[in-house]
Amino acid sequence: MYVSMGVLLDKANRENYGVMAINCFNLESAFATIHAAEEMNSPIIIDLLMEHLKKHLGLKVVLPAVIGLAREAKVQVAINLDHGKSEDYVKEAINAGFSSVMIDASEKSFEENVKETQKMIRFAKRKEVSVEAEVGGMGAVANENFTNTDMYTNPEEAIEFIKATDVTALAISFGSSHGIMPKGYIPKFDFEIVKKIKKATSKPLVLHGGSGCGADNIRKAVECGINKVNVGSDVMKAQLDALYKQIQENRNKDFVEMVEGTIEPAKEMVKYYINIVGSRNKDILSQTV
């Protein structure tokens, strides 16, 4: 069932659990993600990154197919444009059929971020599309550009931002980074940032860069008020590892079979995170059967 992200996060917010948002790169990863959610009776969010869409097949090719999977799903599925940094592109995504979009003006001034988010919310409301925004900065594991304390979200700014925009959900920075964490490294989270924003606003909050952050960190983040957890790198790595293993075993293996061999590892990783955030058996469709 294809729904708005706002529908999923409102329930998660009321009941204090998280919903996984899996960054999907192709149709196979979206297929694996949705089927994992079905097996767990969990709502799910498919994140399609603007950067990926612009570099590869494009939203006009990818989005209709993923919407088709969402509509056929036995659980609620939202499709969200991740890190939409261009106002024109985000509007195009809304018109193309995304049920949710992220307008990411976090690298601009606070005032510009508020203004652009307000404008996008007004546009999105016409089509009942939910909107995510971000306050704070996010680093990346690549080149060791980890998120540092100077990039953490200022709680007072986040509270002011939410009151000014009434955004559906707000992504905040409190210790995670985009990418696959080095082996044995667990980032330190500042949970007080989450608690302060949640207490003052009662809004759904979002953790970006969930891959490799550690189960305990994510569970506590959800307890403190995170309702959407973004993971992409860990699922893609599971698929990549599956491909590598198959090539090592048989270099001449049929490519279609190789791709099919990535589905189950991706599903298992998605299910692992669903268990962590507490959304198993939380889908309303499974509760009405």
C-alpha positions as CSV (number, residue, x, y, z in Angstrom):
1,M,0.0,0.0,0.0
2,Y,1.5,3.3,-1.1
3,V,1.2,6.0,1.6
4,S,2.7,9.3,2.7
5,M,5.7,9.2,5.0
6,G,3.7,11.5,7.3
7,V,1.2,8.7,8.0
8,L,3.9,6.3,9.0
9,L,5.8,8.8,11.2
10,D,2.7,10.1,13.0
11,K,2.0,6.6,14.3
12,A,5.6,5.9,15.1
13,N,5.8,9.2,17.0
14,R,2.6,8.4,19.1
15,E,3.8,4.9,19.9
16,N,7.5,5.7,20.3
17,Y,9.2,3.4,17.7
18,G,11.2,4.0,14.6
19,V,10.5,3.4,10.9
20,M,13.4,2.3,8.7
21,A,14.1,4.3,5.6
22,I,16.3,2.3,3.3
23,N,18.3,4.0,0.6
24,C,17.6,2.0,-2.5
25,F,19.8,2.2,-5.5
26,N,17.9,0.0,-8.0
27,L,14.8,-2.0,-8.4
28,E,16.3,-5.1,-6.8
29,S,17.1,-3.3,-3.6
30,A,13.6,-1.8,-3.4
31,F,12.1,-5.2,-4.1
32,A,14.3,-6.7,-1.3
33,T,13.4,-3.9,1.1
34,I,9.7,-4.2,0.6
35,H,9.6,-8.0,0.9
36,A,11.7,-7.8,4.1
37,A,9.1,-5.4,5.5
38,E,6.3,-7.7,4.5
39,E,7.9,-10.6,6.3
40,M,8.3,-8.5,9.4
41,N,4.8,-6.9,9.2
42,S,6.5,-3.6,9.3
43,P,5.9,-0.2,7.6
44,I,8.8,0.9,5.5
45,I,10.2,3.9,3.7
46,I,12.1,3.7,0.4
47,D,14.6,6.5,0.2
48,L,15.7,7.5,-3.4
49,L,18.7,9.8,-3.2
50,M,18.6,12.8,-5.6
51,E,22.3,12.3,-6.4
52,H,21.7,8.7,-7.5
53,L,18.7,9.6,-9.6
54,K,20.6,12.4,-11.4
55,K,23.7,10.2,-12.1
56,H,21.9,7.0,-13.2
57,L,18.5,6.1,-14.6
58,G,16.5,9.1,-13.4
59,L,13.3,9.4,-11.5
60,K,11.1,9.1,-14.6
61,V,12.4,5.6,-15.1
62,V,12.9,4.4,-11.5
63,L,10.0,6.0,-9.6
64,P,7.1,4.4,-11.6
65,A,8.5,0.9,-11.0
66,V,9.0,1.5,-7.3
67,I,5.6,3.0,-6.9
68,G,4.2,-0.2,-8.6
69,L,6.0,-2.3,-5.9
70,A,4.7,-0.1,-3.2
71,R,1.1,-0.3,-4.4
72,E,1.3,-4.1,-4.5
73,A,2.9,-4.4,-1.1
74,K,1.1,-6.1,1.8
75,V,2.4,-3.4,4.2
76,Q,2.5,0.4,4.1
77,V,5.3,1.8,1.9
78,A,6.3,5.5,1.5
79,I,8.7,6.7,-1.1
80,N,10.8,9.6,-0.1
81,L,13.2,11.8,-2.2
82,D,16.4,11.8,0.0
83,H,18.6,15.0,0.2
84,G,16.8,17.0,-2.4
85,K,19.1,20.0,-2.8
86,S,17.5,21.7,-5.8
87,E,14.1,23.4,-5.4
88,D,13.2,22.7,-9.0
89,Y,14.2,19.0,-8.7
90,V,12.2,18.5,-5.5
91,K,9.1,20.1,-7.2
92,E,9.7,17.7,-10.2
93,A,9.8,14.8,-7.8
94,I,6.5,15.9,-6.2
95,N,4.8,16.2,-9.6
96,A,6.2,12.8,-10.6
97,G,4.5,11.0,-7.8
98,F,6.8,10.8,-4.7
99,S,4.7,10.6,-1.6
100,S,7.3,12.4,0.5
101,V,10.3,14.6,-0.2
102,M,13.3,16.0,1.7
103,I,14.2,19.6,0.9
104,D,17.8,19.8,2.2
105,A,18.9,23.4,2.6
106,S,20.9,22.7,5.7
107,E,24.1,24.0,4.2
108,K,22.5,27.4,3.7
109,S,21.9,30.0,6.4
110,F,19.2,29.3,9.0
111,E,17.0,31.9,7.5
112,E,17.3,30.6,4.0
113,N,16.7,27.0,5.3
114,V,13.5,28.2,6.9
115,K,12.4,30.1,3.8
116,E,13.0,27.3,1.3
117,T,11.4,24.7,3.6
118,Q,8.3,26.9,4.1
119,K,8.0,27.4,0.3
120,M,8.3,23.7,-0.4
121,I,5.8,22.8,2.3
122,R,3.2,25.1,0.6
123,F,3.9,23.5,-2.7
124,A,3.8,19.9,-1.4
125,K,0.5,20.4,0.5
126,R,-1.3,20.7,-2.8
127,K,-0.6,17.1,-3.5
128,E,-0.7,15.8,0.1
129,V,3.0,15.1,0.1
130,S,4.9,15.2,3.4
131,V,8.2,17.1,3.7
132,E,11.4,16.4,5.6
133,A,14.1,19.0,6.3
134,E,17.4,19.1,8.1
135,V,19.0,21.4,10.6
136,G,22.7,20.8,11.4
137,G,25.4,19.2,9.3
138,M,26.3,15.6,8.4
139,G,29.8,14.4,7.6
140,A,30.8,11.3,5.7
141,V,33.1,8.4,6.5
142,A,34.8,8.9,3.1
143,N,38.1,10.6,3.5
144,E,37.5,10.5,7.3
145,N,35.2,13.6,7.1
146,F,33.2,12.3,10.1
147,T,30.6,14.5,11.7
148,N,32.2,16.6,14.5
149,T,30.6,18.5,17.4
150,D,30.7,21.8,15.5
151,M,28.3,20.1,13.0
152,Y,25.8,19.0,15.6
153,T,22.3,20.4,15.5
154,N,21.7,23.3,17.8
155,P,18.5,22.3,19.7
156,E,17.3,25.9,20.0
157,E,17.6,26.4,16.3
158,A,15.8,23.1,15.6
159,I,13.0,24.0,17.9
160,E,12.6,27.4,16.3
161,F,12.8,25.8,12.8
162,I,10.0,23.4,13.6
163,K,7.8,26.1,15.0
164,A,8.4,28.3,11.9
165,T,7.8,25.6,9.3
166,D,5.6,22.9,10.9
167,V,7.7,20.4,8.8
168,T,6.5,16.8,8.8
169,A,9.9,15.5,10.1
170,L,13.2,17.0,10.9
171,A,16.6,15.4,10.4
172,I,19.1,16.3,13.1
173,S,22.8,15.8,13.6
174,F,24.0,14.3,16.9
175,G,26.9,11.9,16.1
176,S,26.2,9.8,13.0
177,S,27.9,10.1,9.6
178,H,27.1,9.0,6.1
179,G,28.8,5.8,4.9
180,I,30.2,2.5,6.3
181,M,31.9,2.9,9.7
182,P,35.5,1.6,10.0
183,K,35.6,-1.9,11.6
184,G,35.3,-1.7,15.4
185,Y,34.3,2.0,15.4
186,I,31.1,3.1,17.1
187,P,30.3,6.8,17.0
188,K,29.4,8.7,20.2
189,F,25.9,10.1,20.2
190,D,24.7,13.2,22.0
191,F,21.2,12.0,23.0
192,E,20.5,15.2,24.9
193,I,20.1,17.0,21.6
194,V,17.3,14.6,20.6
195,K,15.6,14.8,24.0
196,K,15.5,18.6,24.1
197,I,14.0,18.9,20.6
198,K,11.5,16.2,21.2
199,K,10.3,17.6,24.5
200,A,9.8,21.0,23.0
201,T,8.2,20.1,19.8
202,S,6.8,16.5,19.9
203,K,7.7,16.2,16.2
204,P,9.0,13.1,14.4
205,L,12.8,13.3,14.3
206,V,15.2,11.7,11.8
207,L,18.6,10.0,12.1
208,H,20.6,10.0,8.9
209,G,23.7,7.8,8.4
210,G,22.4,4.9,10.5
211,S,24.8,2.3,9.0
212,G,27.3,1.0,11.5
213,C,26.1,3.2,14.3
214,G,25.5,0.3,16.6
215,A,22.3,-1.3,17.7
216,D,22.5,0.2,21.2
217,N,23.0,3.7,19.9
218,I,20.0,3.4,17.5
219,R,17.7,1.8,20.1
220,K,18.5,4.6,22.6
221,A,18.0,7.3,19.8
222,V,14.5,5.8,19.2
223,E,13.7,5.9,22.9
224,C,14.8,9.5,23.0
225,G,12.5,10.5,20.1
226,I,13.9,9.4,16.7
227,N,11.2,8.1,14.5
228,K,12.9,7.6,11.1
229,V,16.3,5.9,10.7
230,N,18.1,6.1,7.4
231,V,20.3,3.2,6.3
232,G,21.8,2.7,2.9
233,S,25.5,1.7,3.0
234,D,25.0,-1.5,5.2
235,V,22.4,-2.9,2.8
236,M,24.4,-2.1,-0.3
237,K,27.5,-3.7,1.4
238,A,25.5,-6.8,2.0
239,Q,24.6,-6.9,-1.7
240,L,28.2,-6.2,-2.7
241,D,29.6,-8.9,-0.4
242,A,27.1,-11.4,-1.9
243,L,28.2,-10.5,-5.4
244,Y,31.9,-10.8,-4.5
245,K,31.3,-14.2,-2.9
246,Q,29.5,-15.5,-6.0
247,I,32.3,-14.3,-8.3
248,Q,34.9,-16.0,-6.1
249,E,33.0,-19.2,-6.3
250,N,32.2,-19.1,-10.0
251,R,33.5,-16.3,-12.2
252,N,31.3,-17.5,-15.1
253,K,28.1,-17.6,-13.1
254,D,25.0,-16.3,-14.9
255,F,24.7,-12.5,-14.1
256,V,20.9,-12.8,-13.5
257,E,21.5,-15.5,-10.9
258,M,24.2,-13.3,-9.3
259,V,21.8,-10.4,-9.0
260,E,19.1,-12.7,-7.6
261,G,21.7,-13.8,-5.1
262,T,21.9,-10.3,-3.6
263,I,18.2,-10.2,-2.6
264,E,18.3,-12.4,0.5
265,P,21.3,-10.7,2.0
266,A,19.7,-7.3,1.5
267,K,16.5,-8.6,3.1
268,E,18.3,-9.9,6.1
269,M,20.0,-6.6,6.7
270,V,16.8,-4.7,6.4
271,K,15.1,-7.1,8.9
272,Y,18.0,-6.7,11.3
273,Y,17.4,-2.9,11.4
274,I,13.6,-3.3,11.6
275,N,14.1,-5.3,14.8
276,I,16.4,-2.6,16.2
277,V,14.0,0.3,15.7
278,G,10.9,-1.6,17.0
279,S,8.6,-1.5,13.9
280,R,8.1,-5.2,13.6
281,N,4.3,-6.0,13.6
282,K,3.5,-2.3,13.7
283,D,2.0,-2.1,10.2
284,I,-1.7,-1.3,10.3
285,L,-2.5,-3.6,7.4
286,S,-1.1,-6.7,9.3
287,Q,-3.1,-5.6,12.4
288,T,-6.4,-5.6,10.5
289,V,-6.0,-9.1,9.0
